Amino acid sequence: MQVIIQPQDGVAPLLKAIKRARKTLDIVIFRFDIDAVEEALTEAIGRGVAVRALIAHTNRGGASKLRKLESRLLKAGVTLSRTADDMVRYHGKLLIIDRKLAFVLGFNYTRQDIEKSRSLGLVTRNPKVVRDIIRVIDADHDRIDLKIKSTRVVVSPENARERLTEFIKRARRELLIYDMNVSDDGMIALLKKRAEAGVKVRVLGGVEKKWLSELPWRVRPLKTMKLHVRCLVRDRQAAFVGSQSLRKLELDQRREVGMITKDRRTVNQIAQVFDADWKANRG
């Protein structure tokens, strides 16, 4: 297990993985503007790698850029599909190398997210997790039903509410949350219950205003840089990183993908980043 921490890690981990691909490469794109990644994908095709891209049918203000990207990738030899329009948005960010290495990212393939924003990504070789991430991509390429087996793979709308509810319920001492807009009533009620049971809840980002006056927890906006990740750390023993906020739309009506890890080193790294950001954004 590996964690990518932005902006300090930059695009290097992605480029390194793409350049090491030997047989297959799958990528899921919501936003994209990094030439080096596009060049690396083209080079992979040149050395015989079968590159498959799943591109969102739309994003706010950037649909025309996605269509131009599709044209370039098709010309380069990428096997390409566009996501269906039966969900409000396809927002997951994924990369699979040789069907053995999976990247589940909180950030897009953009300079803004990678160079100027606080974000995270998880990288794993766990076969069960990799297989389920591949199932997500296959289902959305082929427009077929999706069944997730691993308890560590969190996919909206299939299982995100259930998995994240269970994740929060298990907190006994502390919950650290990166989220731009915690607003789902059910999730907030659950967080409130955990806080009333003695769990220290801290949020870097935002909570819907109607709840702020009655919540027994602390909320700080991230002012030092843009926030572009959704992350929960439970008791410094488990962490969730993904694309879904604790918002009804993202839990129930959009394609979002995240992952839960209990890898001690990874969880500690994420908690340390949160602690540093919390301290830097006080006052």
C-alpha positions in Angstrom: 0.0 0.0 0.0 1.2 3.5 -0.9 -0.3 6.9 -0.4 0.2 9.8 -2.8 0.1 13.2 -1.1 -0.5 16.3 -3.2 0.9 18.7 -3.9 4.3 17.4 -2.7 4.3 14.1 -4.7 3.2 15.7 -7.9 2.6 13.8 -11.1 5.8 11.6 -10.8 4.0 8.5 -9.2 1.5 8.4 -12.1 4.2 8.8 -14.8 6.4 6.2 -13.2 3.5 3.7 -13.2 2.4 4.4 -16.8 6.0 4.0 -18.0 6.2 0.6 -16.3 3.1 -0.8 -17.9 3.9 -3.8 -20.1 0.6 -5.3 -21.2 -2.5 -3.3 -20.2 -3.4 0.1 -18.8 -6.9 1.3 -17.8 -7.6 4.9 -16.9 -10.8 6.7 -15.8 -10.9 10.4 -16.5 -13.1 13.2 -15.2 -10.8 16.1 -15.8 -7.5 16.1 -17.6 -5.0 18.8 -18.8 -1.5 17.3 -18.1 0.5 16.9 -21.3 3.1 14.6 -19.7 0.4 12.1 -18.8 -1.1 12.2 -22.3 2.4 11.7 -23.8 3.1 8.8 -21.4 -0.1 7.1 -22.5 0.8 7.5 -26.2 4.3 6.1 -25.5 2.7 3.1 -23.8 0.7 2.4 -26.9 3.9 2.7 -29.0 5.5 -0.1 -27.0 2.6 -2.4 -27.3 0.5 -1.7 -24.2 -3.3 -2.0 -24.7 -4.5 1.3 -23.3 -8.2 1.6 -22.4 -9.7 4.9 -21.4 -13.1 5.6 -19.8 -14.0 9.3 -20.1 -16.8 11.1 -18.3 -19.7 12.1 -20.5 -19.6 15.5 -18.9 -18.1 17.8 -16.3 -19.0 21.3 -15.3 -17.5 23.7 -17.8 -15.2 21.2 -19.4 -17.2 18.9 -21.7 -15.6 20.4 -24.8 -12.1 19.6 -23.5 -13.1 16.0 -22.8 -14.3 15.6 -26.4 -11.0 17.0 -27.7 -9.1 14.7 -25.5 -11.2 11.8 -26.8 -10.3 12.7 -30.3 -6.6 12.8 -29.5 -6.6 9.6 -27.6 -8.5 7.7 -30.3 -6.0 9.0 -32.9 -3.1 7.7 -30.7 -4.7 4.2 -30.6 -6.5 4.2 -27.3 -9.6 2.0 -26.9 -12.1 4.5 -25.6 -15.5 4.6 -24.0 -17.6 7.4 -22.8 -19.6 7.0 -19.5 -23.3 6.6 -19.8 -25.6 9.5 -18.9 -27.8 7.5 -16.5 -26.1 9.0 -13.5 -25.8 12.7 -12.6 -22.0 12.5 -12.9 -19.2 10.0 -13.3 -16.6 11.4 -10.9 -14.2 8.6 -10.1 -10.5 8.8 -10.9 -8.8 5.5 -11.4 -5.7 4.0 -13.0 -4.9 0.2 -13.4 -1.5 -1.0 -14.5 -1.2 -4.5 -16.0 -4.3 -5.5 -14.0 -2.1 -5.8 -10.9 -1.6 -2.3 -9.6 -4.6 0.0 -8.8 -4.6 3.8 -8.2 -7.7 5.2 -6.5 -7.3 8.9 -6.6 -9.0 11.9 -4.9 -7.5 14.2 -7.5 -8.0 14.7 -11.2 -5.3 14.6 -13.8 -5.0 18.4 -13.8 -2.3 20.8 -12.8 -4.7 22.5 -10.4 -5.4 19.3 -8.4 -1.9 17.9 -8.5 0.2 21.1 -8.1 -1.9 23.4 -6.1 -4.4 21.4 -4.0 -4.4 19.2 -0.9 -5.3 15.8 -2.2 -4.5 12.1 -1.7 -4.5 8.9 -3.6 -4.1 5.3 -2.6 -2.1 2.7 -4.5 -2.5 -1.0 -3.9 -1.5 -4.5 -5.3 -4.1 -6.3 -3.1 -5.6 -8.7 -5.7 -9.1 -8.6 -4.3 -9.2 -4.8 -4.3 -7.6 -4.6 -7.8 -10.2 -7.1 -9.2 -13.0 -5.0 -7.8 -11.6 -1.8 -9.3 -11.4 -3.6 -12.6 -15.0 -4.7 -12.2 -16.0 -1.0 -11.8 -14.2 0.0 -15.0 -15.5 -3.0 -16.9 -19.1 -2.4 -15.8 -19.0 1.2 -16.9 -17.3 0.4 -20.2 -19.7 -2.3 -21.1 -22.9 -0.9 -19.4 -23.4 -4.0 -17.3 -24.4 -4.5 -13.6 -21.7 -4.1 -11.0 -21.1 -6.3 -8.0 -18.4 -5.4 -5.5 -17.0 -8.1 -3.3 -14.2 -6.5 -1.3 -15.3 -4.6 1.8 -12.5 -2.1 1.2 -13.8 -0.8 -2.2 -16.4 2.0 -1.8 -18.5 2.7 -4.9 -21.4 5.1 -5.2 -24.2 4.4 -5.6 -23.8 0.7 -5.1 -22.4 0.5 -1.5 -20.9 3.9 -0.5 -23.6 4.8 2.1 -23.5 1.4 3.7 -19.7 1.2 3.8 -19.1 4.7 5.1 -21.8 4.4 7.7 -20.1 1.3 9.0 -16.7 3.0 8.9 -18.0 5.9 11.0 -19.9 3.8 13.4 -16.8 1.9 14.4 -15.0 5.1 15.6 -14.2 5.0 19.3 -11.8 7.9 19.9 -11.3 10.1 16.9 -12.5 11.0 13.4 -10.5 13.2 11.1 -12.3 14.4 8.0 -11.3 16.2 4.8 -14.5 17.2 3.0 -15.5 20.3 1.2 -19.2 20.1 2.1 -20.5 17.6 4.6 -24.2 17.9 4.1 -26.0 14.5 4.1 -28.5 14.5 6.9 -28.0 10.8 7.7 -24.3 11.0 7.8 -24.3 14.2 9.9 -26.7 12.6 12.4 -24.4 9.7 12.7 -21.3 11.9 13.2 -23.2 13.8 15.8 -24.1 10.6 17.6 -20.4 9.5 17.6 -19.3 12.9 18.9 -21.9 12.7 21.7 -20.4 9.3 22.6 -17.0 10.9 23.1 -15.4 10.6 19.7 -13.4 13.7 18.8 -14.6 14.8 15.3 -12.5 17.3 13.4 -13.4 18.5 9.9 -11.1 20.4 7.5 -13.3 21.8 4.8 -16.9 22.6 5.4 -20.2 21.5 6.9 -23.7 22.6 5.7 -24.5 25.8 7.6 -27.8 24.6 9.0 -25.9 22.1 11.2 -23.0 24.3 12.4 -24.7 25.7 15.5 -25.6 22.3 16.9 -22.6 20.1 16.1 -20.4 19.0 19.0 -17.3 19.0 16.8 -14.7 21.4 15.3 -14.7 22.6 11.7 -11.9 24.6 10.0 -11.8 25.8 6.4 -8.6 24.8 4.5 -7.3 28.3 3.7 -3.6 27.4 2.9 -4.5 25.7 -0.4 -7.5 24.4 -2.4 -9.0 21.2 -1.0 -9.7 18.4 -3.4 -10.0 15.1 -1.6 -12.6 13.2 0.4 -10.9 11.4 3.3 -11.8 9.9 6.7 -9.3 8.7 9.3 -10.8 6.5 12.1 -8.9 6.2 15.4 -5.6 6.5 13.4 -6.2 2.8 12.5 -8.1 3.0 9.3 -8.5 5.5 6.5 -10.9 6.1 3.6 -9.8 8.0 0.5 -12.0 8.6 -2.5 -14.0 10.9 -4.7 -17.3 11.0 -2.7 -18.1 13.6 -0.1 -20.6 13.0 2.7 -23.3 14.5 0.5 -26.5 12.7 -0.6 -25.8 13.3 -4.3 -22.4 11.8 -4.2 -23.4 8.9 -2.1 -26.6 7.9 -3.9 -26.7 9.3 -7.4 -23.2 9.6 -8.9 -20.4 7.2 -9.8 -17.8 7.8 -7.1 -15.0 5.4 -6.1 -12.9 5.2 -3.0 -10.9 2.8 -0.9 -10.5 1.9 2.7 -7.1 0.9 4.1 -5.9 -0.3 7.4 -2.2 -0.2 6.5 -0.6 1.3 9.6 2.1 3.3 7.8 -0.3 4.7 5.2 -2.9 5.7 7.9 -0.2 7.4 10.0 1.0 9.3 7.0 -2.5 10.6 6.2 -3.1 11.5 9.9 0.2 13.4 10.1 -0.8 15.4 7.0 -4.2 16.2 8.5 -2.5 17.3 11.8 -0.2 19.6 10.0 -3.0 21.1 8.0 -5.2 21.5 11.1 -2.4 23.4 12.8 -1.6 25.6 9.8 -5.3 26.6 9.4 -6.1 27.5 13.0 -7.5 30.9 13.9 
